[in-house]
Amino acid sequence: MQKKWNIHTVKDPSVVSQLQSALNVSTSIATLLALRGITNFDEAKTFFRPSLEMLQNPFLMKGMDKAIHRINEAIEKKQKVLIYGDYDVDGTTAVALVYSFFKKYIQDIEFYIPDRYAEGYGISFQSIDYAKEKNISLIIALDCGIKALAKIDYANEKQIDFIICDHHLPGDTVPNAYAVLDPKQKDCNYPYKELSGCGIGFKLAQAFCIKNQINESEVFEHLDLVATSIAADIVPITGENRVLAYYGLKKLNQNPRPGLKALLAQSKQPDKEFDINTIVFLIAPRINAAGRIEHGSQAVKLLISNIDEAENISKQINDTNAQRRDIDVSITEEAFEILEKNPLTEFKKTTVLFNANWHKGVVGIVASRMIERYYKPTIILTESNGMVTGSARSVKDFDVYSAIENCSHLLEQFGGHKFAAGLTMKKENVNQFSEAFEIEVANSISDDMLIQSVDVDMEIQLDDINDKLIRILNQFAPHGPHNMTPVFCSRNVMDTGYARVVGENHLKLELYQPHTKLTKIEAMAFNKGDFLHFFKKQTPIDIVYKIKVNEYRGISNIQLIIEDIKLA
């Protein structure tokens, strides 16, 4: 699939020269900083030197005073408290954090993760009935609840108080809970709006420390969970999230909790350093698999486990993940086959597929796989509890939630955000919905949006790459939304004659750029073996790449990881 290269530019070039002068850095570094919204020395210092002192006062968040008052009341009256959360990584890390922190202060406390299939996403009526049976007076809901109007009214009828800790966008009406913590509320003055669900739980625990004069180091012990949630939930790694991720990763690498250490060991890369990519690709899929295939409570048990328990639970979760992967691959292959046999596939602006036998827990993953190949808004549907339910995924810049909302007369319920959504409908509405969704997307999507793009920070020469650049680039981590790993472009590069295909279809190269000082630099281009003959013929090539440092037996060498290739 041909990709377009979106090479970024700095709106005000004078900012680059000012940063160069103030920081004594190269044009490349100053440009990268400017592209991340950094304009002066103080902002650069905050970026490069995150400090826990930069964390916001949790009592700036609307509802925090009430929430802490209610928790202190529960402790004083020895009331039972339930910690409730979603079954994904953000929800389970949030529950693990809040449960682990408060069990030292709350005499009777337990946690609850809803069953993905029996109860669905968010707060369930079933869980409120459970709380009533157990004589629970207070439920702290994490990573969910901001739209649970009817559920909170039901809980109020049963005299059960809720503290909602959510980070999703509220609707026009906020639930009538005892306290609602969500910085995205219109009248909430909390300065940072992009915390994860686990991040909101962290702020609750931090506020409890401040109010009760407890050393905040007790809650900082759980920053590894916050970093895990930030990486897995793909929230912006800016401002407060950057501080939380930075110190959370430090904890993960210096003193990881037994459950996360054991889970990394199960990945067969036990010596790998914890970073954002490690969490996204090795840790998060395994934690998510518990909720997709078995039950999300297994993930919480792992995250709060001791050394003796961790190995056994991590093995169970790893086995579940292997099962999830097999199901995912099987359904993906079926979906590809359906599309390849349909002559209308290439003419449609959307992909909507339904199979009653597909596993509900992996339809979101399958939708993402479809986009990797076909790159168009996609919905994968299956049958569950007598209804058709599924997941939607979008392409860059297209609001799939809005498109679904415009077809909502055919749906029983839906929710999500611009790039991902969940939906439920009656079986008899599937064909009509598919047609309506296709029309809606076709009328609003541009052809340009259907071409996959690669975001490039800047064009540089290969001889701009040196040890000093690498040393400063390392300080840009942790990477994530709004601070992605820097991506560069270099033009008219050639191979020294070393080019060869390794593995299945990967290119191993030794590149140089005529008329520059650099003699050669190693590069890998995964799944790009088809370009071998161009390199062999010394054809000038343009490349987009990330810069990596390989270390082997104490020797370091720079390597380019090529993302895309075009003929010059």
N, C-alpha and C positions, 0 to 999 in steps of 0.2 A: 504494500500500500504506500503510494507516494505521499510524503508528508510535507507540509509547508513549514518553513523556518521563521519563527517569530522572534526577530532579533530586537531586544529591548534598547531603548535610548533614554538617556537622562534628559528630563524636561528642561532643566536649567544647568547648562554646562559649567557655569561659574561655581556651582556647588562642588564639582569635582576638583577644580583647582584650589578651592578653599580647604577642602579636606586634605588634599596632597600636602599643602603647606602646613596645616595645623598638626597633622599626624606624621609627617615625614614618610609617606608611603608612595608606592607607584601609582601611576594613572589607573592601572587595572584594579587595584584594591580600592582606590577612591571611588571609581565608577561602581564597583559592586556594592559599596556602602550606600552610595547615593541612590542606587536602584532599590535598596531596602528602606528608603525613607530617612536615612541618617544624613544630617546636614551640617553638624558641627562637632567640635571636640567632645563636649559633654555627652551628647547622644552616642558618640562612638565609644566613649568610656563605659557608659551603661551597657552597651551592646557587648563589648569585649570582656567586661568585668562584672558579670551578674553577682548580686549580693542578696542574701536573705533579708537584709534591711530594706530592700526595694519593694518587698511585698506590701500590698495595700492593707489598710486597717479593715478587718472583716466587718466591723460595726458600721461601715459606710454602706453596707448592703441592706436594702430595705427588708425588714422583717427579722433581722438578726437578733435584735434585743429581745423580741418576743420569743424567738426560738430558744435562746439560751435560758430565758426565764422559765419556759415550759420544761426544759430538760432538768434544770435545777429543782423544779417542783416535783418532777417524777422521782428524782433521787431522794429528796427529802421525805416524800410520802411512800417510798419503796414501791412504786408502781412498776408494772411490767412494761417493757419497751421492746418493740419489734423494728429491726433495721431491714428495710425493704428496697430491692433494686432490680433493675433490668438484667436480662440474662446475657448481655454482651460484655465485652472487656471493660468498657467504661462503667457499666452497672455493677459488675462483680468486683472490680477493684474498689469502687466506691463503698460497697457494702463491707468488703474486707477491712478497709481503712476505718470506717466509722464504728463498726462492730469491735474491731481490735482495740481502738482507742477508748471507747466508752465502757467496755466490759470491766475495766478497772474501777469505774466510778458508779456504774449502774448494777445493782445487785441481781436483778432478774432481766436478762437481755437475751434475745435470740435473733436470728436473721431468717429472711424469707426471699427466695427467688421464684417468680412465677413460672409455671410450666409453659413452655413456648406453644405447645399444641392444645392443652386443655384450657389455658387461661389467656394466652396471647400476650401482646406487648402491654407494658404499663401496669397500673394498679388494677386489680381484678376484684369483682364482688366476692369471689371465692376466698381471697386472702383476708378480706374484711370479716367475713363469717368465721374464718379460722381464728382471727384475732379476738373476736367476741367470745368464742368458745374457750379460749385460753386466758380470758380475763385481762387482755392487754389494753392498756389505757392510752398509749402513745405509739404512733407509727412514724418513723422517719423514712420518707421515701426519697430515693436517690436516682438521678438520671431519668426520671419520669414523673408524671403527675400534673404537669402544668396545664393540661387540657382535660383532666379527669373530673369534670364538674359533677356528673351524676354519682360517681364513686365516692367523692368526698361528702356529698350530701347524704349518701347512704351511711357512711361512717359516722357522720354527725348524729344521725338518727339513733345509732347504736352507742352513742356517747364515747366514741373513739376519736381522739385528737390526731391530726396529721401535721407534720412539718414537712413541707415539700421542698426538696433541694434539686432543682432542675436547671438545665442550661439551654433548653430548646425554646423556640420563639413562642410566646404566649398567644392565645387567641384574644378576641375582644373582651372576654370575661375571664377573670382569674378564679380558680376554685376557692370555695369558702373554707379554706383550711385554717388551722390555728395560726400558722405562719407559713409564708411562701418566700423562699429564697431563689431568686432568678434575676441575675443582673440585666437580662433582656426585657424586664418589665419596663414600660414606658416611664414610670415615675420612680425608677430605682436610680439613685445617684452614684452607684458603685462605678469607679472610673474604668475598670477593665471588663469588657463584655464577653470575652471569648473563652472563659474557663470551661473545662470539661465537667461532666457530672461528678467525677471523682474530685475535681478541683473545688467544686461547691462544698462537697463533704469535708474536704480539708479545711476550708474557711470556717465551717461550722465548728470543727474541733479546735481550730486556732482561736476562735472567739471564746470558746469555753475555757481555754487556758487563760486567756487575758482576763476574763470576768472573774475567774476563781483563783487568780494569782498562782497558776501552775506554770512551771518552766516550759516554754514553747518547744524546747528540744524534744519533749514527749510526742508532739505531733510531727515534728520534722523527721522522726524515725520512720514515718510512713511515706516519705516523699518518693520512694521507689515505686509505690503503687500509683501515685499521681503521674509520674513520668510515663509509666506503662499506659495509663489511660490517655494521656495527651498524644502519644505516638499512635495508639490504636484507633482513636476516635478522629484522627486527622483534623485536629483543631489548629488554628494559627499558633506557631511557635514565636510569638512576639511578646513584648511587655512582661506581664506577670507569668504567663505560661513559659517564657524562655527561662526565667529564674527557677521556676518549679522543675522544669525538665532538666536543666543544667545540674541542679543539686540532687535530683532524683536519680539521674544517670550516674552521678558520682557515688551515691549510696549503692546502686546496683553493682558497680564495679569494685567497690571496696568491701562491702558487707551485705551481699544480697540476701533477701529472706529465703529460707530453705525451699519453699515451693517454686519460686522463680528460678533458683539455681538448678533445682532438680529438673524443671521443665526444659531449660536450656540443654542440660546433659542429654535429655531424651532426643534432642534434635540432631545428635551425632556431631555437633560442633561445640563441645563443652568448653573449649578454650577461647571461644569467640568473645570479644569484648561486647558488653552491652552498649548499644547505641540505638538511635531511632530505627534504623533498618533492621537490626536484630529483633527488636520488639515487633515491628510491622510484619516481618516475614517468617520469623521463627516462633515467637512467643504468642502473639495475638491469635493466629489461626488455631493454635492448640486450645487456648482458653475459650475461644468462640465455639469450637467444636463441641465442647461439653453441652452448651445450650442448644446447639443445632441438632445434635444426634441423641444425647442422653438428657441431662438436666444441668442447668446452670449452677445449681448449688454445689456441684462437684468442683467447679472452678473456685468458689469461695473457700471451700474446705482446703483446697490446695494452697491458696494464698494465705491462709491463717495457720497452716500446718507447721509442726515442728520437724526436726531433721528425720526422726524415726518414721513419721507419717508421710513425709513429702515424696520419698522415692516410690512408694506404692501408688499413691494417688496420681503422681505425674505419669507413671507408666499406664495407668488406666486411661488418663486423658489423652496420652499420646496414641494409644490404640484406637481410641474414639476418633482422633484426628485422621488416622490412617483410613478408617472406615469412611469418614466424611470425604476424604480425598478420592477414594474409589467411587463413591456415589456421584460426586461432582464430575469426575472424568467421564463416567458412563453416560450421565444425563447430557453433558456438554456434547459428546459425540453424537448422541441421538438428535440433539437440537441442530447441530451442523448438518447432519444428513437430511433433516426435514427441509432446511433452507436451501441446500444445494439441489434438491429435487424439485423445488418450486420455481417455475420459470418467471414468476412475478417478483421474486426476491430483489433483484437488482433495480427494479423500477420503484420500489416502495421507499418511503422516507423513514419507516419504523420497522421494528421487529417485535411481533407479539406472538408468542407460542404458548399453547395450553396442552398439558397432558395430565390427566387425573392421577396417574401413578407416580409422578415425579415427587421427590422428597422435598417437603416444604422447607426444611432447614438449609437447603443449598441453592434455592432458586435465585437468590441475590448474587451468589458467586457465579452461577451460570449466566445470568444477565451481563455481568462484567466481562465474562469470557466472550460472549457474543459481540460486545462492543469492540473488543480487541481485534476481532477479525472483520466485522462489517461496519463498524463505526457509525451507528445510528441509534436514536433513542430506542430502548429495549424494555419489554416487559415479559417476564417469564411467570406463567401461572400454573397452579396445580389445584387439586381438590383437598379440602380439609374440613371435617365436621359438617359435611353437607353443603358447603359453600366453595366457591372458587376464590382462591387467595394467591397473592404473588408479590413480586418485587420489581420495581422499575429502576433503571439506571440511565443516566443521560450522558451526552457528549458535552465537551467543553462549551460554555457560553449559552447552552440551551436550557430553559427552565421547564423540566419535565413535570414538576409538581403543578405548575400553572396549567399545563396541557391536560393533566389528569383532572384537575379541578373543573375545567371546562367540560369534562365528560362525566361529572359527578352524579348527574341524574340517573346514570346507569349503575351506580355503585352503592353498596351498603355502607361502606366506610373507607377512608383513606387518610394517609398522613405522611409526613416526611419533609423534605426540603428541596431546593432547586435541582440537585443532582441525583437524589435517591428518594424513593418513596415506597410505601407498602399500600396495598389496596385489596378490597374484598367485594365480591359481587355474586349475584345469583347465576347459576350455570347457564340459564337460558339467555343471559345478557352478554355472554362472551363474544359471540360473532359481531353483535351490534356495537359493543364497546371497541373491539379491534378496528372496525371501520371508522367509528367516530374519532378514535385516537389518531388513526392515520390521517384523516382529513384535518384534524386540529393541528397536528405537527406540520403537515405539508403546507398549510396556510401560514405558518409562523416561523418556520426554520429557513435559514438562508443556505444556499449551496455551499458557501464558505464554511459554515458551521459543520458540514458533513465531511470536511477534509481534516484529517488528524494533523495537529500542529506540534512542533517541538519548540518550547520556550528556550531562548538562548540569551544569556546575560550580555555577552559581548564578543566581538571578534578580536582575536589576538594573534600574534605571530608565535610560532613554536619556541623561538628563542626568548620569549617573555617568561617561559616556564623555568623557574629556578628554585633553589632551596628556600629563599626568603619568601617568595610567593606562596610556596607550600606551607611554610611555617605560619603565615598569617591566615591562609585559607583554613587551616585546622582550627583556628580560633572562631571561625564563623559557626561552628557546630554549637548546639544541636540544630539539625536541619529539619525543616517541615514547611507547611504552608506559610507563605509570606517570607520565608527564609530557606528556600530550597537549596540543595547542593548546587554550587555554581556550575553552570553549563557554558562551555566556550565553543567558538567556531574558528576554524583556521582554513584558509583557502590555498589551493594549488600545492597540496602536499603530495609526496611520492614515496614509494617504498624503495629501500636500498637494494632490493633483490632477495630479501629474506622471506617475503610473504609466503605463507602456507596455510592450509586448512588443518585445524586440529579438532578433535572430538567429532561431533555429528556434522556441524556446518559452521564452525567458528573460524574467524581469521586471526592469525597471529602475525603481527606486522612490525616492521622497523622503519619508522617514518623520518623523512627529512623535508625541509622546505627550501627549495633553491633560493639563493641570494640572502640567506640568513646565517647567523653565526653557528647555530646549533647543528651539529653533525647528524645526530639521529636520536630517536626516542621510541621506546617500545609502546605498542598499542595492541588492544584486543577488541575485536568487533564480533560480538556474539550473534549467531544466526545470519551472518553476512557473507558466507562462503561464496555466494554467487558473484561477488565482486572480485574474486581472485584474479581473473584474467586481466582486468583493468590495471591492477597493481603490477602484475607481471609485465605488462606492456609499458610500464612507466607513464601511464596516463595520469595527468594532473587531476587530483580529487579534492573536493571540499568535504570537510568532516565537522560533525558536531560531537562533543565529547565532554566527559568529566575527567578530572585528574585524580589519580589514586597513587598511594605509595605502598609498594609491596615490601615486606620485610621477610628475609629468609636467612636463618643462621647469622643474625646480627648485621646483615648487609641490606641496605635499603636502596630501592631503585624506583624511579618515577615511571608510571604507566598510564597511558590514556585509555579510557573505557569509551569506545565509540558508540554513540547513540544512533547516528544516522549518517549516510553517505550519499553524495551526489557527484556527478561528473562536473568538473570545473567548467 
